[in-house]
Structures are given as structure tokens and as C-alpha cells.
Amino acid sequence: MRETTEIIKLERVITGYLLNNPNLFTTNIDIFSRDVFTDITCQKVISAIVKLNHDGKDFDILSLSDITKLDIVTISELFEEVDYNVDFKSALSIIVTSKIEISTIMYLREAAKNIIDGADVYKTLTDIKEFVSSNEIRPINRITHIIDHLKNLVDHIKKLANHEISGIRTKLDKFDEHTGGLQPTDLIIVAGEPSQGKTALALTIAHNVAIDKCAKVGIFSLEMSELQLTARLASMSTNISSKQILFAPLNTQMIAQFKSGISRLSEADIYIDDCKNSNIDYIISGIKTAYLKYGIQVAIVDYLQLIKDPTKRNDESEIASNTRRFKNIAKELNITVILLSQLRRADNPKPTIGRLRGSGQIEEAADLVILLWRPEYYNILAYEDSPLADTIGTAEAIIAKGRNYGVGKFWLKFNPMLTYFSNCDYQNNNNPPLNVPF
């Protein structure tokens, strides 16, 4: 770090620049609005400039003297401190870097002390990352001309004209038609009662997009182990049930089938974390790590009600806060987050958005809410309004909320042996035989 006397000298030069050229304040307002100066006189003058700017007033020696209570001579001396041999941007960068270094060292010392005193390690590490991120001061191009966005819109229109979709293709055609695929920054909630296929649908999407090299996927599961998740994905690639893979010896034919089937899976960009800690900070940290280390574009979290936040007093506030954090991480990293959620049980098994635990908060944060159910599981053999002849081997996906997409519904084939979803041919419905899901 540079000597304090050198930093103070640069601060006075920067303040002189500002007094002689007020436009420099406007173009660097994000920096000057923060406490980065050490010299008391400079601090007072810049704070006064910030206040006057906030009130929509120009600054001069008299107005600055009135607010700072500094005499006119002292402020006039600062006008003379400007040194045009010193590059303004370089000097400002040195000041900011020095401030960040000092505050970071102090924060890390305090964090280390807290860990020694028994503070939660994962929570502390998350706080450190957020502190470092919030203290990273760099120019932000917040305001852009519409021409930049029109260019992006034209590229988007050209893409659609070439029969491409705007997002990541899942190979579940009706979903892709409705949403344009998985969109970056979206939080997708997949909800249903137990045994309706929430995990199967999420893993189907993970398998499809990764096998086709459309996207890199991170799976964060609080319910299943890495071995179980891998067996499920291998089942989809080999057409051998995960139950067979996990619990029974494979015969010679199956072994050959297994080896052949997993070749593409082994090359797919799928990263698994079986989340041995249910703390929300641990999981958010895992998503950020997978993004930075592997470049994941889709994060699947299974499931919401198992995630804990010790700082929240009740389940409702915990669910609301956690859901918002997953939406925020989707926006921050520009990825798609698929979050699985349980439904409250009801006499009528057909799902509704009101049965989401903390439904108001979840619905508010989510871009897409898919309610999944398999009537066959409840011995209901006909849909109320569907082109399908019966419910055997199928599932209904109800899009109960679709920000930018609208609501709707579509139907999927479900293979209970492979716990895998695929497209349903509404015109030629050849359903698989009834089977008990694994």
C-alpha cells in the first residue's frame, strides 16, 4: 500500500480537479458518493459537493464554505492544488484501491476473529464475498443509448426468423414453444406434491441441454446423493432403470448397453453438489463457485423447503427471503435458476398456485411457475380438458405464472422406469404401460 502522505496529496489534487471542472464529479458520481477520502478537508468539501448536487445546485466557494464551515481561504487553496501533470483517472484509481485495501484488511481481521469465536463459517465466507463485491468500485455504464438495445433486438428477431429459439432448448417441444427455452435471469419454479416428477423433470432438462452441448448445468440437491443423481442421469442415457443400476447386478448385455450409453453423458457439462449443508449461504456460494469455475448457465436446486436461513424467525419469511435470493443470483450471474418446491396437500390433488408454501412471495419472485401432476398416480384415468385419451404414462404441466410468457398448459410422456419426461404426441398417443415409479 502507498504511504498515507502520498494518498493525501493525491486526494487534494483530485479535489482541485473537481473544483476547477465540475463535470468530473458528474461522470464519477458513483465513486465520490462513497467514503473513499482520508484528508478531513477533502472529505468535507466533497460531501458538500454531493449534497449540493443532490439538491440540484451548482457549487462555488461561498456555498462550499457555508456547508463545510471552512474559511474561504482554505477552500481557495484547494483550487490551486490541481496538478495537470497528474492523470486524474490514475490518481483516483490509486485512492480508491488504497481505501479498498485498508477496509478489506480490517474486515478480514474482524471476520477471522468471529470465526474463532464460533461464527458460522459458510455465512462468514458469504459475507466476505458480498463485502468484497460491494466494495469493488469501478465505472458502471448504467445509462446506454437505445440504439445499443435496438441492435440486440434486431439480432433477436433474426434469430427467430431462422427458426431458432431465444433461449436454451430443452427438447421438451411444448415448453420451448411457450417460453422460447430457458432464458437467462429467469427463476423457474417447478412445484408439485411428492412423487409427481419434479426432480425427474428438472433432471430431464439438465440431461437434454447438457447432452446436446446447449448449456452447462449445475445441480444442487438437498434430497439425493451424488450417486443417486448420477444413476438417474445414467438411466436416461442408457435406458436401464436407475433402480437396476443402483441395486441389482447388470448382466453382460446391460453392461454393454451401459458403457455405450454413458459415453455422451461422460462428456456432458453437468456439475453436481449434493449440498451437505442446507444453509442458504452455503448453496448460494456453491452456485457462484460453479459459475466462476465452470461457467454454468443453468442451476437446478432441489428443493426450496429444505433450505434454511438461521436469521429468519419463521418458515414463511424464510421461504420468501430464499426465493428472492435465488432470483437475485439468476440476475447477477445472468443464468437460469430452476427451483423445485413442494405444494401443500389438499383434498383435490390437482395443483393450484395457492398451494405453494409462501405462495405470494414465491409467485412474486418467480418468472415462471410450473405446476406438475400425474393424475395416474391418484388413479385418475382421464383429464378434464386434454387431447389425450387417458392419463396413463403422462403428466400435465400447468404454467400458472409466466412473466413475459403468459399462462397455459401442456402434456408430457413420463417413463416411470427411467424417471424421464419426453414429448407427448397428442395425435398418436402411444403411452407406456402403467408402472410404479421408482
Number of C-alpha atoms within 10 A of each C-alpha: 10 10 8 12 10 10 22 17 13 24 25 23 24 25 24 22 22 20 24 15 11 14 12 15 20 13 11 15 14 13 16 19 14 14 12 18 22 14 16 9 18 20 19 18 22 22 19 19 26 20 16 16 15 10 9 9 12 12 17 13 17 12 16 23 20 12 15 17 11 16 13 14 10 12 22 14 12 21 18 15 18 21 15 10 6 12 11 17 12 10 17 20 14 16 21 21 17 19 18 17 13 11 15 16 11 11 15 15 11 12 18 14 12 14 15 11 9 8 13 12 16 17 17 17 18 17 14 16 12 12 15 15 10 9 17 12 15 11 11 8 6 5 6 8 7 9 9 9 11 11 11 12 12 11 12 14 14 12 13 13 10 8 8 14 19 17 15 20 23 22 16 19 16 18 20 17 11 16 20 19 19 26 21 18 21 24 28 25 27 25 29 28 22 14 13 20 23 25 27 21 21 21 22 22 24 24 24 21 23 21 19 15 12 16 22 21 28 25 26 25 23 20 16 15 16 17 11 16 21 17 20 25 23 24 23 24 21 21 15 21 19 23 16 14 18 14 8 9 10 15 9 9 8 16 15 12 16 19 11 13 18 17 13 12 21 11 11 21 21 22 15 18 19 20 21 13 13 15 17 23 22 19 25 17 17 17 26 17 13 21 20 11 9 15 17 23 23 30 27 23 27 24 21 21 16 15 20 19 18 10 8 14 9 10 14 15 15 20 23 20 17 24 22 17 16 28 23 17 21 23 16 11 17 16 23 26 29 27 25 23 25 20 21 15 14 11 5 7 17 17 22 19 20 13 16 21 19 17 16 13 18 23 20 13 21 22 19 23 26 25 27 24 25 27 21 19 20 10 10 13 14 14 16 7 6 14 12 19 15 17 22 23 22 27 23 22 23 22 22 18 21 18 13 9 13 12 15 13 16 17 26 23 21 25 21 20 19 23 21 24 24 17 16 22 14 14 9 9 14 14 18 14 10 14 13 8 15 11
